[in-house]
Amino acid sequence: MVDPHVAIFKSLSSRSRTTILKLLSQNGEMSVDELTAALELAGPTVSRHLQVLRQQDLVTVRRDAQSRYYSLDIKRLEQTFDAFLQYLTEES
């Protein structure tokens, strides 16, 4: 079983994924096409990065007809870092 802290930080180890989170933080909801254009990456590559972020519940997705729109789940990100800080400070 993978430590949940390791899984989260592994998902954040990619510059493209952290850039996606930054873009979503700055712009709110964005479509895959908008993210693809902003990142200047191929659509399938962006989709794979978004899948990793979705698996860690760091982004949410809303479907509208043919498009998918992604948003940063800031509460989940805050909970993740709070839990990690608690882990660091708890006694063994």
Secondary structure, 3 states (H helix, E strand, C coil): CCCHHHHHHHHCCCHHHHHHHHHHHHHCCEEHHHHHHHHCCCHHHHHHHHHHHHHCCCEEEEEECCEEEEEECHHHHHHHHHHHHHHHHCCC
